Amino acid sequence: MKKYTLLLLLLFVQFITAYAQPNIVLIISDDHAYQAISAYGGRLAQTPSIDRIANEGAIFKKAYVANSICGPSRACILTGKFSHKNGFKDNRSTFDFNQNSFAKALQQAGYQTAWIGKMHLGENTPQGFDYYSILPGQGQYYNPDFLQTGNTKKRYEGYVTNVIEDLAEDWLDQRDAQKPFCLVIGHKATHRTWMPAIEDLGRFDSVNFPTPPTFYDDYSSRQAAAVQDMTIDKTMRLGYDLKMFEENQRPAFLNRMTEEQKTAWNAYYDRIYKSFKEKNLSGKALIEWKFQRYLKDYLATAASLDRNIGRTLDYLDRHGLSKNTIVIYMSDQGFYMGEHGWFDKRFMYEPSFRTPMMAKFPGVIQPGSEVNGDVMNIDIAPTLLELARTKIPAEMQGTSFYPLLTGKKKTVRDAMYYHYYEKGEHSVSPHFGLKTGRYKLIRFYDMVDSWELFDLENDPDELHNIYNEPASAGLVKKLKKDLIGLIKKYKDNEAEVLFHKQI
């Protein structure tokens, strides 16, 4: 009898989990590379809290973005639409909050909604959120200002990643416990210029990171890659990026710091700078020294990110919220950890086009599972709305990947479409393209007029452009047909004109 009662109780709990409106916690980091996450097999650093989401739920092995740049990526996530449809094509844009978003739809379905941290969608007042506390633009790593509900500004003392988590927990403490909630936590980390928390300074100083196999890429056969300006060698600055300043050239960001913060910061970087000056490096030795400093600062900045994600998970556990809360962690896009000699993002090549993502939802997502179907960041919005059992606006272009979370389907899309627009930044030429399971076709335009084709099975590092090889003629014809099909499906009129333009 007791066993029968226990079984009924278990079934009842599973029923409630499956059919009650779930709470939603969406954590979006900035420029956090999948190569820097141990759940993906990366050996650069351990990320136990992010890994915990994957271990208690699912890791996405093929998650991608529609436009690999900060603000536009968030606009795609929020609206479920490509950049040409949501209007936010580059970081100079201002987001139109009058359009539909998953936040507005969830509000209408009875959810409390909040966005805390980095939003980076311009200066318009956020809509769809009962509460917001967001960084102005990129925000600051130390003692950051926040724009809060009602457009008031407040400065908080402390390190930005800790402050964002504090504000998120404060909002959760004060919410109406009788309503489901959707909380977006937008972290500034790990955006350039990679400023670690005081307690993480020097965390990786004893580590010598291996340079990627493509670190000294010569970009042969890839014209757009050859003219970019985002190399660790020539673009990464010793002062601005790596904090190598003379004592009489102290950077402005130090003015924000408390005396205690400033003293610890200067003590650490002055020591590094003194050692650097004594080495008097040049050539490859200097390039590889810059690479090591870049990774040490980047990964030390990511350490606080992972630690505070652990705080989020612990809060949900401590308050009995985990069983009916879906938690999704993702970055706004991928990032280069020295691949092709680069940092930054933008290109449709794998390290920046692909983004880390994992999700957990007890009773729905099997712990330790893998999602190997292609998904995109425009798919987040319809997925959340399907989970909340509310109507998905017709203009959303994404596809819910809920069937992948439950294991009912292996894939929800056959090919992915991408379009990057921003001109001038890092000299990356605008481009659009498609990716199938094996191939990637890219059309560069404006700064560089060219096509590129890669066989990802035989060339996963995308070093060999086979577009002009005679043996590729039939494949090019087929992929171009598939590409123009996606362009028309998603109504990207600019791309359609460029597609037919002769080179």
N, C-alpha and C positions, 0 to 999 in steps of 0.2 A: 504493500500500500504506500509506504514511504517513498519507494523508488518511483511509483506511478505519479505521485504528487510532485516529486522533484522534476520528473520529465515534463509534466504539464507546466510547471513554473518556468522551466527552461524554454519551452516552446512559446510561452507567453512573452518572455523577455525578448526573444528573437522577433516575435511579431511586432512588439512595440518599437524595437530598434528599426525594423524594416519599414514601418508605416507611419511613425511619428515624424513630424517635420524635423529634420536634423539641424543641429547648430552647425555653423560653418566657420572655420578658421583658415584663412588663406594667407600664407606667409610668402612675401615676394622679396627676395634679396636683389642686389644690384651687381651685375657683372660677375656673378659667382660661377666659375667654370666647373663643369662636371668632372674635369680632370683633377680638381682639387678636393673631391669628395670621396671618402674611402669606400662608401657603398658602391661606387662605380669601379672599384678596383684601383683607384688612384693611390699612389704611394707617396704623394707629396706631403700629406698631413692626415691625421685621424679626425673624423667628424662624427663623434659618437651620438650626438643628439639628432642630427639629420639622418644618420644611419638608423636610428631607432624608429623613425617614421617608416622607413623602408622595411625594417624587420617586423614591425607590427602591422604592416600593410603591404603596399605594392611599390615597386620601383619601376619607373618608366624608362625603357631603354631607347626609345625613339620619340622623344618629345622635341618639338621644334617651334620656332617663332616665325611670325609673318613678316617682321621687319626688325632687324637686329640693332636696335638702338633704344635708349632708356624710355623716354616719354611715349613714343609711338607704340612700344611694346605694351606698356600699361594701358594705353587706349584700346589696343586690340583685346587685351584681357577683359577690360571692363565692359566693352560693347559687344564682343563676339563678332566683330567685323574687321575686315582688312583696312589698312590705313587710307586707301582711296575712298572708302565709304564712311569711315568715322571722321575723316577730315584732318587727322593729326599725323602728318606724314614725316615730320622731322622735329627736332628739339626746339626749333624756332616757332613752332605752331602754338596756338592756344586752343585748348579743348573746348568743344561745344557741349556743355552739360545738359542742354535742352533735349538731346537725343536719348533714346532708350539705353539702359544699361542693366546688368544683372542686379545691381544694387536697388534700382528703382522698382524692378519687378519683384524683388524680395520684400521691399517695403510694402508694396501693394498686397503681398501674400501674408502680411502680419509680422514680418521680421523686424527686429531692431538692427540697425546697420551702423557700422563705424569704420572709418579708415584712419589709421594712426601710423605716422612715420612719413617716409618718402612717397609722394604721389607724382610730382614732376609733370603736371599736366597744364602748366601755364597759370595765369593769374585770375581766371574766372572763379567765382564762388562754387565750391563743390555742391552738386545736387545728388540726391539718392542716399545721403548719409544723415542719420539722426545726429551723429556726432562726428566731428573730424578734428584732428590735431596733427597738422602736416608741416613738414619742413618747407620753407620757402625755397623754391628751385632745388638745387643740389643739397642745400643745407650744410651744416658744419659738423665736424667730428667731435669737437669739444665745446661744451657749454652752448648747445644749439638753441636757436630761436624756433618757435612753433607758431603757426597760424591756426587758431582754434575756432570752434563754432562761433559764428557771429563776427568773424574776421578780426578777432582780437589777437595780439601778439604777446607771447610770453617766452622768456628765456629761462632755461633750466640748467643748473650746474651739474656737470657730470659728462660722461662719455655717451655719445649719441645712441649706441646700440642698447646700452643699459637704460637710458631715459625712455626710449621707445617702448621697451618691455614694461617699464614701470607704468607708463601711461596706459598701455594696453590692459594691464592687470587692474589699474584703478577703474577703468571703464567697465570691465567685467564685474568688479565688485559692486558697481552702482547701477547696473542694468536692471530692467524689470525681469525678474526670474520666471515670470509666468509666460514670457514670450520667447520664441526661438531667436537666435541672433546670428548675424553674419559679421565677423570681424576681419578686416584686412589689415595685416601688419606689414608695413612697407619699410624694409631696412635700407639704410644708406650703404652699409657695408655690402660688397667690397669695392666700392667705386673709387676710381682715381681721386686723390693721391694716396690711398692706402695708409691711413694713419692709425696705428694700433692703439688699443687702450694701454694706459700706463703699466698695468699688471702684465701685459703681454709683450712689452718691449724686450727684444732679445730672445724670444721663445724659440726661434729656429736658428740662432746664430751658430750653433755647433753642427748644423746640417749643411752638406754640400749637395745641392740638387743636380741631377743629371740634366744636361741640355737635351732637348728633344731631337730626334733624328733629323728633322727638317729645319733645325735652327739656322743653318747656313744655306737655306734655299736660294737658288739663283733665279727663280721665277721664269725660267725658259718656257716658252709656249704660252705664257699667261701674261698678256700685256697689262691688264688692270692691276695685277699683283705687282708687276714690276715698277709701276709709277706711284704706288701708295706712299704715304708718309706716316707710318705707324710702327717703325722698327725700334727695337730696344737699342740698337746701335746709334741711329741718327736722330730719332724723335724723342726718346726718353731723356728727360733733363736731369742733370745731376742735382740741381737745387730744387726745382719745383716738384719733381717726382721722388727723388731719393734723399732729400733733406740734407744735402751736403753743402752747408753754408759756412762762410767765414763768420767769426764772432761779430763783426761789424755789419753783417748783412742778414740780421735776423728776420725771418719771414713774418708777414703780417698776422698769420693765424695764431702766433704766440700771444698776441695782444688779448685774445679771448680767454686765455688760460689763467687759472689761479696761480699764485706763486708756487704752490706745491706741485701742480701739474707741470709748470714751466721748468722748475728745477730738475725734476725727474727726466723730462723730455730732453733738455739740453745736456744733462750728464750723459745720457745714452748716445745721442747723435754726435756730440762733440768727440766722444771717444772713437766712434766709427769714422768720423771725418779725419781725425788725426792719423789714424791707421791708413786710410785711403791716400792721404797726401804723401805719407812716407813711402808708399809703394810706387808712386809715380808711373802709373800704368798707361799703356797705349796699345793700339791694335786689338787683336783678339782677346788679349788679357783684360783690357778695359771693358770690352763688350761683355765678356763672361762675368766680370765683376759686377757690372750693372744688372745682368740677369739674376745673379745670386741675391743682390740687395732687393731687387724687385720682388722676387718670390718670398724672401724673408718678411718684408713688410706686408705684402698681400696676404700671406697665410697667417701672420700674426693678427691682422685685421679680421680675418675670417674666424679666428679662434673665439672672439667675443660673440660673433654672429651665432656660431654653433652653441655656445654656452647659454645664450639667451633664448634660443629655440628650445633648449632643454628646460628652461624656466617656464616657457609657455606650456609645454607638455606636462610638466609637474603641476602647474596650476590647474589644468583641466582634470588631472587625476585627483588632486587634493580636494577639489570641489565637486567631485562626482559627475563631471561633465563628459568624460572621455567616451563613454559607451554610446552617447547619442550625438557625437560631434565628428564631422569629417574634417580632418586636418590635411591640407595640401601645402607642400613646400615646393617652391620653384624659384628660379632666377628669372629676371626679365629677359635675359638672353645668355648665350655662352660667352666665352672670353678666351683670348690667346695667352697661354702660359709659356710663351717662347716658340710655339709652333710657327714655322716660316720666318722666325726671327722677330715675331710681333708681340705686341700687347694690343688692347682694345678689341673691337668687335666688327660690326657692319657687313662684312663679306658673307656671301651665301655658302662659304666653305664650312665644313662640319664644326670646327671648334667654336664658331660664333652663331651659326644657324641652329645648332642643337643646344638644348638647354637641360639642366638637371630638373627632374620633377619626381616626387614621390607622394603617396597619399595613404592615409589610414582611416578606416571606418569600421569599428568592431561589428561583427555580424553581417557585414556586407562585403568587405574586402578581406580575402584570405591572407593571414599573416605570412610574410616571406614570399609573396607571389611576385611575378614579373609581368609587366605589360610590354609586349613586343610589337604591338600594332602602332602605326604612325599616328601621332596626335599633334595638334598645334595649340598655341596659346589662345587662338580665337575659339577653341573648343571648350575652354574653361567655363565661359558664361552659360551656354546651353546645358552643360553638365550639371552645374550648380542648380539651375532652375528645374531640371528634371529630378534631381535629388530632393528638391523642396516641393515637388509635385505642383508646380505652378506653370502657367503658360509661357512658352518660349516665343518672344516677339518674332514675327515673320521676317524682319529685316536682318536678323542675326545670321551670319554666313557660316559660323562654326557648326560642328556636329558633336552632339553629346557622346562622350566616351563612357557613359555609365555602363553599357553592356560589356566593356572591356574590364571594368572594375569587378563585375560579378562573374566574369569568366564565360558569359553567354556568347560572346563573340571574340574573335581573334584580331579583327581589324574593323575600322569604320571608314577608312579612306584608302584609295588606291595610289594617290599621288598628292604631293603637297605643293602649294604655290607660295612664292616669296616675291616681295618687291621692296627694295631699298631706294630711298629718294634723295637723301641729304647730299648737297653739293659742297665741295670745298673742304669739309672736315677730314683731316688725315688723307686728303687727296684720293679718297675711295670713290670710284666712278659709280653713279647710280646703276642699278641693274635689277632685272627680274628673271625668274626662272622656275623650273619645276624639278622635283625630286621624286623618283619612283623607288622601288625597293633596291634597285641596282644602279640606276643611272641618275646623273644630274646634268641638266642643260641650263646654261645661263646666258642671258643676253645683256651685255654691258652697253651703255649708251651715254651720250653727252660728253664726258671727259674722254672716254675711250669707246670706240665703236668696235665691238668684237663679240664673237660667240665662243663659249667654252663647253666642252662635254667631257664628263668623267665617268669611267667605269669604276664604281666604288668597290666592287668585289675584288678587282685586280689592282686597284690603285686607291686604297682607303685614305691616303694622305693628300690626294688630289694634286699630284705633281705633274701629271701628263695629260695635257689637253688633246683629246683625240678627235676634235670636231672636224678638222681639215683632212684627216686621213681617209683615203679612198674607201677603205673597208668599213668606215662609219656611215657612209652615205645613206644606206637604207634605214639605219637606226636613227640618224638625224631627222630623216623625213617623218618617221613614226613619232618621235618625241616632239617634234614641232607641231604635229597634228594634235597631240595630247596637250601641249602647252597652250595653243590657241583655244582649245576647248575649255581649259580652266580660265583663261583670260575672259572669254565670253560668259562663262558660267558666273564668274564673280564680278562681271561688268567693269573691268578695269580698262576704260576707254583709252587712256594715255598709253598703256602697254600695247593695246591692239594696234594703234597707229605705228608705234615703234617696231612692233613685231614685223609688220609688212614693209618697213623701210629697208631699202637695199643698202648693204655695206660695200 
